[in-house]
Amino acid sequence: MSTAHIKNDLHRMIVETDDPDLLVQIRAIFASLLDDKDWWDTLSEEEKRKIEQGQLDLEKGHVAPYEAIKVKVKNRL
């Protein structure tokens, strides 16, 4: 796949979305990749705290099977 084709695909996907949260995330990813900063440094303190809590939960075995979560989410919708 050529660079031009990849750029066209990316451009099309960005133009077709109206989701501001997704666009903010894409912009952050690009900025992160183009910068020499560690991605961790781009996260908010709340995001860092949530990631660290997730790691602790995983280490303690506080996890749920993916299928169980899918069912739970489906039932809420």
Residue, then its C-alpha position, 0 to 999 in steps of 0.5 A: m500500500s502506497t503512502a498516498h493511499i494510506k493518507n487518502d484513507l486516513h483523510r477519508m476516515i477523519v472527514e467522515t467522523d463527527d465524533p469530537d472525542l475520537l478526533v481529539q484522540i487521533r490528534a493526540i496520537f499524531a502529536s505523540l508520534l511526531d514528538d519525542k515525548d513519552w506517551w505517558d507524559t501526555l496523559s492526565e493525572e486521572e488517566k494515569r491513576k486509572i491505568e495504575q489502578g487497572q494494573l493493580d486490579l490485574e495483579k490482584g486477580h480482580v478481573a472479569p472474563y471478556e464474555a461476561i463483560k459483553v453480556k453485562v454491557k449488552n443487557r444495559l443497552 
